[in-house]
Amino acid sequence: MNMKKEGQATIFFIIGIIILAVISIVVYFYESSFLIQEEIIQDINLPFELQELKTNVQSCVNDISSNAIYILGLQGGHINLNQNTLKTEQGEISYGYFNEEIKLPKINEMEKEFNEYVNEILPICADLENYDKFNLDFNKPITNVNVLGENVNVRVNYNIIASKGDVNYRLNDPYISDIPVRFSKIYALVDGIVRRVVQDTESIDIDYLLNSEFKVSVITIDENNVVYIIGDEESKVDDVEYVFMFATGI
């Protein structure tokens, strides 16, 4: 009889442990679900000050991206000029061909310079370190530009955590900027011009230029140096026609 009672007590003890474990699991997942929901709500219903901050960062991304693609065009595919440049009264222009070598940067090289430029300038423009309405914790921006589409597409991840008291707000959405510049098509023409210069450094393939959909101007600087200017009325940077300039030298 005592053994029976002891067995029953053991069973009830085990059942009690199982019930407690189940309750603990339910409470844990309920609280986790509540926290996740709370985070989502916080992210959707941002205070006006943080909406304003996001708008400011987006504006910076737009402006800096436009500047970057504009500089790439004016300087022959470079933001940071190297020694392979032609000095003119209007400024320095990178060589696409010089001293029997192709100097025109590749697409991935230009995209790398673009990304580095945005990553460097964006924190200065956004000025998050002096933002005093919330405590901010943020990482360095990470930029990825793609110039091979119909437009230039820029995507910037700039994760920010804003806190005030016990409340945290996560600003994790990427900042997107689409610049209406047909860069890949312009670059294809530039690359074609450079390759024709490689084949014949003494003449200019006028037929190739005239058959292009872009406006092409050729300026002879001296007997060794020529500047090409490609304009595209369908490509705009801040409502200004986009221009790509580069030089060739022999």
C-alpha positions in Angstrom: 0.0 0.0 0.0 2.8 2.4 0.9 4.6 1.5 -2.3 1.5 2.4 -4.3 1.2 5.8 -2.6 4.9 6.4 -3.2 4.5 5.6 -6.8 1.5 7.9 -7.1 3.4 10.7 -5.4 6.3 10.2 -7.9 3.9 10.4 -10.9 2.3 13.6 -9.6 5.7 15.1 -9.0 6.8 14.4 -12.5 3.5 15.7 -13.9 4.1 18.9 -11.9 7.5 19.4 -13.4 6.2 18.9 -16.9 3.4 21.4 -16.3 5.8 24.0 -14.9 8.1 23.4 -17.9 5.2 23.9 -20.3 4.1 27.1 -18.6 7.6 28.4 -18.7 7.9 27.7 -22.4 4.5 29.4 -23.1 5.5 32.4 -21.1 8.8 32.7 -22.8 7.4 32.6 -26.3 4.6 34.9 -25.3 7.0 37.5 -24.0 9.3 37.0 -27.0 6.4 37.5 -29.4 5.4 40.6 -27.4 8.9 42.1 -27.7 9.0 41.4 -31.4 5.6 43.0 -31.9 6.7 45.9 -29.8 9.9 46.4 -31.9 7.9 46.3 -35.1 5.4 48.8 -33.8 8.3 51.1 -32.7 9.8 50.8 -36.2 6.6 51.7 -37.9 5.5 54.4 -35.6 8.7 56.4 -35.4 8.5 59.8 -33.6 8.5 62.8 -35.8 12.1 63.7 -34.9 13.3 60.3 -36.1 11.2 60.5 -39.3 12.9 63.8 -39.9 16.3 62.2 -39.3 15.6 59.5 -41.8 14.5 62.1 -44.3 17.7 64.0 -43.8 19.9 60.9 -44.3 17.9 60.1 -47.5 18.5 63.6 -48.8 22.2 63.3 -48.1 22.3 59.9 -49.9 20.6 61.5 -53.0 22.8 64.5 -53.1 26.1 62.7 -52.5 25.2 60.0 -55.1 24.4 62.7 -57.7 27.7 64.4 -57.0 29.6 61.1 -57.3 28.2 60.2 -60.7 28.7 63.7 -61.9 32.3 63.8 -60.8 32.9 60.4 -62.5 31.7 61.9 -65.7 33.7 65.1 -65.6 36.9 63.4 -64.6 36.9 60.5 -67.1 35.7 57.7 -64.7 37.6 58.8 -61.6 36.6 60.5 -58.4 40.1 60.5 -57.1 42.4 61.6 -59.9 45.7 59.8 -60.4 48.8 60.8 -62.4 47.3 59.8 -65.7 45.5 63.1 -66.4 45.5 65.9 -68.9 45.6 69.4 -67.4 43.4 71.9 -69.2 42.0 75.3 -68.5 38.8 73.7 -67.3 40.5 71.3 -65.0 42.1 67.9 -65.1 40.7 65.1 -67.2 41.6 61.4 -66.9 43.2 59.7 -69.9 41.2 56.8 -71.4 44.3 56.0 -73.5 47.8 57.3 -73.0 51.4 56.2 -73.9 50.2 53.1 -75.8 48.1 51.8 -72.8 44.4 51.8 -72.1 43.9 53.8 -68.9 40.1 53.8 -68.9 38.9 52.4 -65.6 36.7 49.3 -65.5 33.1 49.4 -64.3 33.9 47.7 -61.0 36.8 50.1 -60.4 34.5 53.1 -60.9 31.8 51.5 -58.7 34.4 51.0 -55.9 35.4 54.7 -56.0 31.7 55.7 -56.0 31.0 53.5 -52.9 34.0 54.8 -51.0 33.1 58.4 -51.8 29.5 58.0 -50.5 30.8 56.0 -47.4 33.2 58.9 -46.6 30.9 61.9 -47.2 27.6 60.6 -45.8 28.5 60.7 -42.1 29.7 64.3 -42.6 26.5 65.3 -44.3 24.2 63.4 -41.9 26.1 64.8 -38.9 24.6 62.1 -36.5 27.3 62.7 -33.9 25.8 66.1 -33.1 22.2 64.9 -33.0 20.9 65.7 -29.5 17.2 64.7 -29.5 18.0 61.0 -29.1 21.0 58.9 -28.1 22.3 57.4 -31.3 24.3 54.3 -31.9 25.3 53.8 -35.6 27.7 51.9 -37.8 29.7 53.1 -40.8 27.5 53.3 -43.9 27.9 50.5 -46.5 27.2 51.6 -50.1 26.6 49.4 -53.1 26.1 51.1 -56.5 25.1 49.4 -59.7 25.7 51.4 -62.9 24.8 48.6 -65.3 21.0 49.1 -65.4 18.9 51.7 -67.2 19.6 54.0 -64.3 22.3 54.2 -61.7 21.0 52.4 -58.6 22.5 53.2 -55.2 21.7 51.3 -52.0 23.1 52.4 -48.7 22.9 50.4 -45.4 23.3 52.8 -42.5 21.9 51.1 -39.4 21.0 53.4 -36.6 19.7 52.7 -33.1 18.0 55.7 -31.4 17.2 55.5 -27.7 15.5 57.7 -25.2 15.0 56.3 -21.7 14.1 52.6 -21.9 12.7 52.9 -25.5 14.9 51.9 -28.5 14.1 52.5 -32.2 15.9 50.6 -34.9 16.3 52.4 -38.2 17.5 49.5 -40.4 15.8 50.2 -43.7 18.3 50.8 -46.6 18.4 54.2 -48.3 17.8 53.9 -52.0 18.6 56.4 -54.7 18.0 56.0 -58.5 19.8 58.4 -60.7 18.4 58.8 -64.2 21.8 58.4 -66.0 22.3 55.8 -68.7 25.9 55.3 -67.5 26.4 51.8 -68.9 25.4 52.8 -72.4 27.7 55.9 -72.2 30.5 53.8 -71.0 30.0 51.3 -73.8 30.5 54.2 -76.3 33.6 55.5 -74.4 35.1 52.0 -74.4 34.4 51.7 -78.1 36.2 55.0 -78.8 39.2 54.0 -76.8 39.5 50.6 -78.5 39.4 52.3 -81.9 42.2 54.7 -80.8 44.3 51.7 -79.9 43.8 50.3 -83.4 44.6 53.7 -85.1 46.2 56.5 -83.1 46.5 58.8 -86.1 42.8 59.2 -86.9 39.3 59.6 -85.4 36.5 57.2 -86.5 34.0 59.9 -87.3 31.4 57.4 -88.6 31.4 55.6 -85.3 30.8 58.8 -83.4 28.0 60.0 -85.8 26.2 56.7 -85.5 26.0 57.0 -81.8 22.7 58.0 -80.1 24.7 60.5 -78.0 26.1 63.9 -78.7 29.9 63.6 -79.1 32.3 66.5 -79.3 36.0 66.1 -80.2 38.5 68.8 -79.1 42.0 68.7 -80.3 44.2 70.1 -77.5 47.5 69.7 -79.4 49.1 67.3 -81.8 49.3 64.6 -79.1 46.2 65.1 -77.0 42.4 64.9 -77.8 39.5 65.4 -75.5 36.1 63.6 -76.1 32.9 64.9 -74.6 29.8 62.7 -74.6 26.5 64.3 -73.7 23.2 62.6 -73.2 19.9 64.6 -73.1 18.1 61.6 -71.6 20.4 61.4 -68.6 20.0 64.1 -66.0 21.8 65.0 -62.8 19.7 67.6 -60.9 18.0 68.4 -64.2 21.3 69.0 -65.9 22.4 67.0 -69.0 24.9 64.4 -68.1 28.4 64.6 -69.6 31.3 62.2 -69.7 34.7 63.6 -70.6 38.0 61.8 -71.2 41.2 62.3 -73.0 43.5 60.3 -75.3 47.2 61.0 -75.7 50.0 59.5 -77.8 
